Amino acid sequence: MAYPSIHAAVAHTLWIVHSHAMHAWASTPRIAFLSPEPGSGKTRALEITELLVPRPLLSVSQTSAYIFRKISSEDGSPTILYDEIDTVFGPKAKGDHEDIRAVLNSGHRPGAVAGRCVVRGKIVETEELPTYCAVAMAGLGWLPDSLLTRSVIIRMRRRAPHESVEPFRRRTHGTAGEALQVRLSSWCRKHGDRLAAAVPSMPMGIEDRNADVWEALLAIADMAGGEWPAKARVSAVTLVTDAKGGTQSLGIRLLADLKIIFSGVSQLATTEVINRLCALDESPWGDMKGTRLDSRRLAYFLKEYEVKSRTIRTGNTTIKGYSAAELHDAWLRYLPPSPMDAAKTAIADAAKSEVELIIEETRPSPLVEVTSVTNTASTKCLRCGGEGCKWCRWPRPLAPEAYAS
């Protein structure tokens, strides 16, 4: 595969591993390979994924009834690999796909079910069909917000002339892929209990639903150790920031542009704010449906973020304007951290997680209560003089002088 970035490769790898430990997660992220044009490697990503995940179900067209039955199978829930997802959610979608949307939306958490009525003869019965399973998708365009916010988004692109990859042949690579799948499954079974108990630290900017999406992947990275904790957190911040940038509202775009024009400036007059906004490259503010941004519309946008203009002094005159101090709270709440700051925090959090994992692995086992003593040394503790304190609870009591320090 020609990934668009190393961060996409890291996320894809961790997602594949997480599919082998579905019992361990409070929430399973979807992963979506999306692109603006065909021929960008989306289907290839699913084909490679198919070799490495448990019980893969690769399909282009699936009915909701079929998906429900596969998920509730006694053989275990499948890993759904849904290609051409744009035929379900895109502008060219045909038919009603609300049941499939419900499966993909609700199935991110254990215990989620879809209720159905079943007619058996003259009796109408109810049944609950589980929907929890791992899902990977590929398609053109974008996804509905309800599904987008539950997914790791990989924006695929066509390979450039200088980018080359080894040709993928299932008859050649299938055996190696299936062998690796067995190793991944064994590793996850070995560490399953610790993965289920893991509470990985989140880097700056990864919170709420984004934290739900990345929790399982960061837990895998922390358990793997080495360079994975740092790589995973930097990738999380980068991909979440990229996903936000692709769907930001006009209000968020305004806050981001205001942060640019207020760089190194404490306050600006309203007219100067508008002039600087319109002068930004590729900004929408100079032509908003045929009109230029004005002070009334600027105030309307910023009112939603509890930012108001105030009287400021410029030289010997006073005029209406805005201050960086007034905007700081909105920047803090609605804008993602800068990539540099986020990367530094992610690496620091990863190092902390690595230290905590090492401490846990080297923690001594609980002390054993002494039931018999075979040596002749006194077992009385010099701290309390008794037999029952924690200093005396060793399989073989120490000589009295060993307690002196």
C-alpha positions in Angstrom: 0.0 0.0 0.0 1.0 3.6 -0.6 -0.3 5.2 2.6 -0.8 9.0 2.5 1.4 9.3 5.6 3.2 7.2 8.2 0.3 8.1 10.6 -2.2 6.3 8.4 0.0 3.2 8.4 0.3 3.3 12.2 -3.5 3.7 12.7 -4.2 0.9 10.2 -1.8 -1.5 11.9 -3.2 -0.8 15.4 -6.8 -1.2 14.1 -6.0 -4.6 12.6 -4.6 -5.8 16.0 -7.5 -4.4 17.9 -10.0 -6.5 15.9 -8.5 -9.6 17.6 -9.4 -8.5 21.1 -13.0 -7.3 20.7 -14.0 -8.6 24.1 -11.6 -6.1 25.7 -13.0 -2.8 24.5 -15.7 -0.4 25.7 -15.9 1.0 22.2 -14.6 -0.2 18.9 -13.5 2.4 16.3 -14.5 2.2 12.7 -11.8 2.8 10.1 -12.7 4.5 6.8 -10.5 4.7 3.7 -11.9 7.6 1.7 -10.8 9.5 -1.4 -12.1 12.0 -3.9 -11.3 9.8 -6.9 -11.3 6.1 -7.8 -7.9 4.3 -8.1 -6.6 5.5 -4.8 -6.0 2.2 -3.0 -9.1 2.0 -0.9 -10.2 -1.5 -2.0 -6.6 -2.7 -1.8 -6.6 -1.6 1.9 -9.6 -3.8 2.5 -8.1 -6.7 0.6 -4.9 -6.6 2.7 -7.0 -6.1 5.9 -9.0 -9.2 5.0 -5.9 -11.4 5.4 -5.1 -10.1 8.9 -8.4 -9.9 10.8 -10.5 -12.6 12.3 -13.6 -13.8 10.4 -13.4 -11.2 7.6 -16.6 -10.4 5.7 -15.6 -8.5 2.5 -18.5 -7.3 0.5 -19.8 -4.5 -1.7 -23.5 -5.1 -1.2 -25.0 -6.5 2.0 -28.5 -6.4 3.2 -29.2 -5.5 6.8 -30.8 -8.9 7.5 -27.7 -10.7 6.3 -25.4 -8.5 8.5 -27.6 -9.0 11.6 -27.4 -12.8 11.2 -23.6 -12.8 10.6 -23.0 -10.7 13.7 -25.1 -13.0 15.9 -23.5 -16.2 14.5 -22.4 -18.7 17.0 -19.0 -18.8 15.3 -18.3 -15.3 16.6 -19.0 -11.8 15.2 -17.3 -11.0 11.9 -15.0 -8.2 10.9 -17.1 -6.3 8.4 -15.1 -4.9 5.4 -17.6 -2.7 3.6 -16.4 -1.5 0.2 -18.0 1.2 -1.9 -19.7 2.7 1.2 -20.6 5.7 -0.9 -23.3 3.6 -2.5 -25.0 3.5 0.9 -24.4 7.1 2.1 -23.3 9.0 -1.0 -25.4 11.2 -3.4 -25.8 8.2 -5.7 -27.2 5.9 -3.0 -30.3 4.1 -4.0 -32.9 2.6 -1.7 -33.4 2.9 2.0 -30.2 2.0 4.0 -31.3 3.2 7.4 -30.9 -0.4 8.9 -27.3 -0.6 7.7 -26.6 2.9 9.0 -28.1 1.8 12.4 -25.8 -1.2 12.5 -22.7 0.8 11.7 -23.6 3.6 14.1 -24.7 1.5 17.1 -22.4 -1.4 16.8 -19.4 0.5 18.2 -20.2 -0.5 21.8 -20.7 -4.0 23.4 -24.3 -4.9 24.2 -25.8 -2.8 21.4 -28.8 -4.6 19.8 -31.3 -4.0 17.1 -34.9 -4.9 18.0 -37.0 -6.7 15.5 -40.5 -8.4 15.4 -40.6 -11.9 14.0 -43.9 -13.6 12.9 -44.1 -17.3 13.5 -47.4 -18.6 12.3 -50.0 -16.4 14.0 -47.6 -15.3 16.8 -45.6 -12.1 16.7 -42.4 -12.3 18.8 -39.7 -9.9 19.5 -36.0 -10.6 19.1 -32.8 -8.6 19.8 -30.0 -8.9 17.4 -26.5 -7.9 18.5 -24.7 -5.2 16.4 -21.3 -5.0 18.1 -18.4 -5.8 15.7 -15.4 -4.3 14.0 -16.0 -2.4 10.8 -13.7 -1.1 8.1 -15.1 0.9 5.2 -13.9 2.3 1.8 -15.5 4.7 -0.5 -15.6 8.0 -2.4 -16.3 11.3 -0.8 -17.2 11.6 2.9 -19.4 10.0 5.5 -22.4 11.1 7.6 -21.3 13.0 10.7 -22.8 10.4 13.0 -20.4 7.8 11.5 -17.6 10.1 10.8 -17.1 10.9 14.4 -16.8 7.2 15.3 -14.1 6.5 12.7 -10.4 6.8 12.1 -10.3 8.6 8.8 -7.6 7.7 6.2 -7.7 10.1 3.2 -6.3 8.0 0.4 -4.9 9.4 -2.8 -3.5 8.1 -6.1 0.1 7.1 -6.2 2.5 9.6 -7.7 4.8 8.5 -10.5 7.7 8.2 -8.2 5.8 6.1 -5.6 6.1 2.4 -6.2 4.8 -0.6 -4.3 5.2 -4.3 -4.5 2.3 -5.9 -6.5 -0.2 -7.6 -4.3 -1.1 -11.2 -5.2 -3.3 -13.1 -2.9 -1.9 -16.5 -4.0 1.6 -15.1 -3.1 0.9 -13.1 0.0 -2.1 -15.1 1.3 -0.2 -17.7 3.3 2.1 -15.1 5.0 -0.9 -12.9 5.8 -2.9 -15.8 7.4 0.2 -16.9 9.4 0.5 -13.3 10.8 -3.2 -13.3 11.6 -2.7 -16.4 13.8 0.2 -14.7 15.6 -1.8 -11.5 16.2 -4.7 -13.6 17.6 -2.4 -15.4 19.9 -0.8 -12.2 21.1 -4.2 -10.6 21.9 -5.4 -13.7 23.8 -2.2 -13.6 25.9 -2.7 -10.0 26.8 -6.5 -9.8 26.7 -7.1 -9.2 30.4 -4.5 -6.4 30.6 -5.9 -4.8 27.4 -9.4 -4.8 28.9 -8.1 -3.2 32.1 -5.9 -0.6 30.3 -6.7 3.1 30.6 -4.2 4.8 28.2 -3.4 8.4 28.6 -4.8 10.7 25.9 -2.6 13.3 24.2 -3.7 16.9 24.1 -6.7 17.5 21.8 -7.9 13.9 22.0 -11.0 13.9 24.2 -14.7 12.9 24.3 -15.7 10.9 21.2 -12.2 11.1 19.7 -10.9 9.5 23.0 -13.4 6.7 22.6 -12.2 6.1 19.0 -8.5 6.0 20.0 -8.6 4.3 23.4 -8.4 0.7 22.1 -5.6 1.6 19.6 -3.5 3.4 22.2 -4.0 0.5 24.6 -2.6 -1.8 21.9 0.4 0.6 21.4 1.2 0.8 25.1 1.1 -3.0 25.4 3.4 -3.4 22.4 5.9 -0.9 24.0 9.1 0.3 22.3 8.4 3.2 19.9 4.7 2.4 19.5 3.3 4.5 22.3 4.9 7.7 21.0 4.1 6.9 17.3 0.5 6.1 18.1 -0.2 9.3 20.0 1.4 11.5 17.4 -0.6 9.7 14.7 -3.8 10.1 16.8 -3.3 13.9 17.1 -2.4 14.2 13.4 -5.3 12.2 12.0 -7.9 13.8 14.4 -6.7 17.3 13.4 -6.9 16.4 9.7 -10.4 15.1 10.1 -11.5 18.2 11.9 -10.0 20.4 9.2 -11.9 18.6 6.5 -15.3 19.3 8.1 -14.9 22.6 9.9 -17.8 25.0 10.0 -17.6 28.6 8.9 -17.5 29.7 12.5 -14.5 27.5 13.2 -12.8 28.8 10.1 -13.3 32.3 11.4 -11.8 31.6 14.7 -8.8 29.9 13.1 -8.3 32.9 10.8 -8.7 35.4 13.7 -5.9 33.5 15.5 -3.7 34.1 12.5 -4.3 37.8 12.2 -4.0 38.4 15.9 -0.6 36.8 16.1 1.6 39.2 17.9 -1.2 41.8 18.3 -3.2 42.4 21.4 -6.2 44.3 19.9 -7.5 45.5 16.5 -10.2 47.8 15.3 -13.2 46.1 13.7 -12.4 47.6 10.3 -8.8 46.4 10.5 -10.0 42.9 11.5 -12.2 42.7 8.4 -9.5 44.0 6.1 -7.0 41.5 7.4 -9.4 38.6 7.2 -10.3 39.4 3.5 -6.6 39.7 2.7 -5.9 36.1 3.8 -5.1 33.7 0.9 -8.1 31.5 0.0 -10.3 33.1 2.6 -14.1 33.2 2.1 -14.5 36.5 3.7 -14.1 38.7 0.7 -17.0 37.1 -1.2 -19.7 35.6 0.9 -22.5 35.0 -1.6 -21.7 38.2 -3.4 -21.0 40.4 -0.4 -18.0 41.2 1.7 -17.8 40.4 5.4 -19.0 43.4 7.4 -19.0 44.3 11.0 -22.6 43.2 11.6 -22.0 39.7 10.2 -18.7 39.4 12.0 -20.5 40.2 15.3 -23.2 37.7 14.5 -20.6 34.9 13.9 -18.7 35.7 17.1 -21.8 36.0 19.3 -22.2 32.3 19.0 -18.8 31.9 20.8 -19.6 34.5 23.4 -17.2 37.1 21.9 -18.3 40.7 21.6 -16.7 43.8 20.3 -15.6 46.5 22.8 -14.3 50.0 22.8 -10.5 50.0 22.4 -8.1 52.9 22.3 -5.8 53.5 19.3 -3.6 56.5 19.9 -5.7 59.4 21.0 -9.0 58.0 19.7 -11.4 55.3 20.7 -13.1 52.9 18.4 -15.0 49.5 18.3 -12.7 46.5 18.0 -11.7 43.1 19.3 -8.9 41.9 21.6 -6.9 38.7 21.6 -7.8 38.3 25.3 -11.5 38.1 24.5 -10.9 35.5 21.8 -8.5 33.3 23.8 -11.2 31.3 25.5 -12.9 30.5 22.2 -9.6 29.5 20.6 -8.9 27.2 23.5 -12.2 25.5 23.4 -12.9 25.1 19.7 -9.6 25.0 17.8 -7.3 21.9 17.9 -3.8 22.4 19.3 -1.0 23.2 16.9 0.6 20.1 15.5 4.0 20.9 17.1 2.5 21.3 20.6 0.3 18.3 20.2 3.2 16.1 19.0 5.4 17.2 22.0 2.6 16.4 24.4 1.8 13.1 22.7 5.5 12.0 23.0 5.6 13.0 26.7 2.4 11.1 27.4 3.7 8.1 25.6 6.9 8.1 27.7 4.8 8.3 30.9 2.7 5.4 29.8 5.8 3.3 29.0 7.1 4.0 32.5 3.8 3.1 34.1 3.8 -0.2 32.1 7.3 -1.0 33.2 6.4 -0.4 36.9 3.4 -2.6 36.5 5.4 -5.4 35.0 8.2 -5.3 37.6 5.8 -4.9 40.6 6.6 -7.7 43.2 3.9 -10.3 43.8 1.9 -10.0 47.1 3.8 -11.1 50.2 3.0 -14.6 51.5 1.7 -15.2 55.0 4.1 -17.3 57.1 2.6 -20.6 58.2 5.7 -22.3 59.5 9.2 -21.2 60.5 12.2 -23.5 60.0 15.1 -21.3 61.0 16.0 -20.4 64.5 16.1 -16.6 64.1 13.6 -14.6 66.1 10.6 -13.5 64.0 9.7 -10.6 66.3 9.7 -7.2 64.5 12.0 -4.6 66.0 9.5 -1.9 64.9 6.5 -3.2 66.8 7.7 -6.2 68.7 5.0 -8.4 67.3 4.7 -11.3 64.9 2.0 -10.0 62.6 3.1 -6.8 61.0 4.1 -6.5 57.3 7.8 -6.7 58.2 7.4 -10.2 59.5 5.2 -11.7 56.6 7.9 -13.3 54.5 8.2 -17.0 53.7 11.5 -17.1 55.6 11.8 -14.5 58.4 15.0 -12.5 58.4 17.4 -12.3 61.3 16.5 -9.5 63.7 19.5 -7.3 62.7 18.0 -7.2 59.1 15.1 -5.2 60.4 17.1 -2.5 62.1 17.3 -0.2 59.1 
